Amino acid sequence: MADSYQHLSVLAKELIDFLAPSPGQNFIDCTLGGGGHSQQLLERNGPRGKVLAFELDKRAIDAARARLSEYQDRLIIVNKNYAHLESEAKKHGFSKNIFGIIFDLGLSSDQLDRAQRGFSFKDHGPLDMRFDPVGQTLTASDIILTWPEKELVKIFAEYGGEKKAKILARGIALWRDKQKQNQAIKTSMLVSVILRILKIPESSLKRFRIHPATKVFQALRIAVNNELDNLTQALPQALDILPVGGRLALISFHSLEDRIVKQFFRQMSKDCICPSSAPICVCDYKPRLKLINKKGIRPTAAEVKTNPRSRSAVLRVAEKI
Ligand SMILES: C[S@@+](CC[C@H](N)C(=O)[O-])C[C@H]1O[C@@H](n2cnc3c(N)ncnc32)[C@H](O)[C@@H]1O
């Protein structure tokens, strides 16, 4: 079917090996997507184990419901932001009786490849980028057309790691002043503006390892969906609701989210927070997490070959102690 949901789950085997789901255990999937990871959990935790899944995108929810229809009695889907993890988990009776919480961060291939969602610089669609086009109002086009130049510099640099953030923000500000008011822009329009500002002719794009618009597009996506704040809010909640022995597993796709995960894991697994100058430990600090893999797990060469989009994925797992 031309319109079927498209996404290949990343690091699925590794994730399941670390969680080792068994009959009767409950899990929380914070990023349901097309339901690939949830399916792996549901195949193993029956006949009574449940999965509570969060997802912002209604199209993904419909696809996951269809794919996982045989598990409908054991799968609870909430069309909410995982930043509400703790309250929703309590509301649905998922508190202290769970064995693992997973996050597969970012966006799905289905979202990236559908021009009308506006995530890709390769398409010609509305510059949208909302994970939840029904509940969220701010689009990437709104940011480009209305945010102060200073804010554009900040997000391009911080969320995109774009070295030419200032030049790009200046050029975009000058360009938008000439646009008709309130006319939403298209992905391809922003790409042309970026190339013009950087003085890159279309014909020379082949010599770039990554497309010159990549970093601005990443920055806009993170800003539209408040991605880093959501993750920062959800991590302590996940730790609070996990019982001792429960595992927290996260797959991230860029260094900004991976840094948040790594720092949280490092802070929560410390057994002392005394200043290094202190002769003896007086802090009485207790670690709350044990790292299960010291180094992030990356996809195998075989996985990257079948699913090139998995190449930047990193899996980190920790256990509540
Ligand atoms: C990489 S995909 C997940 C794929 C899924 N694990 C699978 O195997 O099919 C990430 C999904 O998380 C959703 N998402 C991103 N941020 C979210 C948030 N804050 N709350 C709920 N869902 C979110 C996106 O809409 C997207 O569908």
The ligand as a Tripos MOL2 file, in Angstrom:
@<TRIPOS>MOLECULE
LIG
   27    29     1     0     0
SMALL
NO_CHARGES

@<TRIPOS>ATOM
      1 C1         12.1710    6.8700   16.3100 C.3       1 LIG1
      2 S1         10.4220    6.9120   16.3770 S.3       1 LIG1
      3 C2         10.0170    5.4830   17.3400 C.3       1 LIG1
      4 C3          9.9770    4.2100   16.5650 C.3       1 LIG1
      5 C4          9.5320    3.0170   17.3740 C.3       1 LIG1
      6 N1         10.4050    2.7530   18.4860 N.3       1 LIG1
      7 C5          9.4290    1.7670   16.5060 C.2       1 LIG1
      8 O1         10.1510    0.7960   16.7680 O.co2     1 LIG1
      9 O2          8.6000    1.7580   15.5770 O.co2     1 LIG1
     10 C6         10.1280    8.1670   17.5330 C.3       1 LIG1
     11 C7          8.6590    8.4570   17.7570 C.3       1 LIG1
     12 O3          8.5470    9.2140   18.9680 O.3       1 LIG1
     13 C8          7.5280   10.1780   18.8240 C.3       1 LIG1
     14 N2          7.8530   11.2330   19.7880 N.ar      1 LIG1
     15 C9          8.8800   12.1080   19.7260 C.ar      1 LIG1
     16 N3          8.8870   12.9090   20.8050 N.ar      1 LIG1
     17 C10         7.8410   12.5220   21.5850 C.ar      1 LIG1
     18 C11         7.3380   12.9640   22.8400 C.ar      1 LIG1
     19 N4          7.9070   13.9650   23.4930 N.pl3     1 LIG1
     20 N5          6.2660   12.3280   23.3610 N.ar      1 LIG1
     21 C12         5.6810   11.2760   22.6860 C.ar      1 LIG1
     22 N6          6.1150   10.8190   21.4820 N.ar      1 LIG1
     23 C13         7.1870   11.4330   20.9470 C.ar      1 LIG1
     24 C14         7.6310   10.6020   17.3740 C.3       1 LIG1
     25 O4          6.3950   11.1220   16.9260 O.3       1 LIG1
     26 C15         8.0080    9.2920   16.6750 C.3       1 LIG1
     27 O5          6.8750    8.6210   16.1900 O.3       1 LIG1
@<TRIPOS>BOND
     1     1     2 1
     2     2     3 1
     3     2    10 1
     4     3     4 1
     5     4     5 1
     6     5     6 1
     7     5     7 1
     8     7     8 2
     9     7     9 1
    10    10    11 1
    11    11    12 1
    12    11    26 1
    13    12    13 1
    14    13    14 1
    15    13    24 1
    16    14    15 ar
    17    14    23 ar
    18    15    16 ar
    19    16    17 ar
    20    17    18 ar
    21    17    23 ar
    22    18    19 1
    23    18    20 ar
    24    20    21 ar
    25    21    22 ar
    26    22    23 ar
    27    24    25 1
    28    24    26 1
    29    26    27 1
@<TRIPOS>SUBSTRUCTURE
     1 LIG1         1 GROUP 0 **** ****
